[in-house]
Amino acid sequence: MVIATAQHFGQAALAATTLNELNNLLHAITREMGFQYFALSHHVDMPRAPQPALRLHNYPRDWEAYYDAERFGPSDPVHRASHLTSTGFCWSMLPRLLALTNRDEDFLARSRRIGLIDGITIPAHVPGEAAGSCTFAVSWGNSPRPEWLPLLQFVGTTAFESARRLVGMRRTQADRPRLSDRQRDCLYWAAQGKSDWAIAKILGISHETAIQHLKEARGRYGVGNRTQLAIHAIFDGALSFTDALRR
């Protein structure tokens, strides 16, 4: 049943053509999994954030008004905790993931008073974009079912990626500049702080060739320096954060 539920949702989400259709799918599977609420969003101050910024939810409207008025998008403790893990977690794990402040405790107490008693949050991290997550919450008299966690992980990540596709945040392969293998090799070492001369020695090419490869890579992205080039390459998947940070 769990596998069939996941497959059905995944197929439907990939076929969705509007955010409203995806919203309805999330409503249905949230109930099927025994939850009452869902929230899919970027972790930004939504009313003031540059668009497109994702938010689909069925939380109480009063909570949305309070949440936005207090600008909790970037500081919500559940959001902050999701930045520290790549897998889903229960809200009961929050004290283990980060040190809760008095404001955090007040926030969580308020959420419980309006019926958001407990939940499971699935992080969504895409390089070059604001962090996000997909959350499923229960109301009074209910508790999350741990056996659904693998399904929630799949549903949350699939829903988030489908929402990104529907608002045009996901670039297609045709939209992305292509680096040659040698250009990427040079960029890999440049991102680790190597000079043009050092890159040439590592790769066994001439100094002038290393300079030319990086110049052409910058030209393909339309940027003027190595830092901007590395950021764009990470965003497009040509380079990973690990590549850039390894020393």
Order of alpha helices (4+ residues) and beta strands (2+ residues): alpha-alpha-beta-beta-alpha-alpha-beta-alpha-alpha-beta-beta-alpha-alpha-alpha-alpha-alpha-alpha
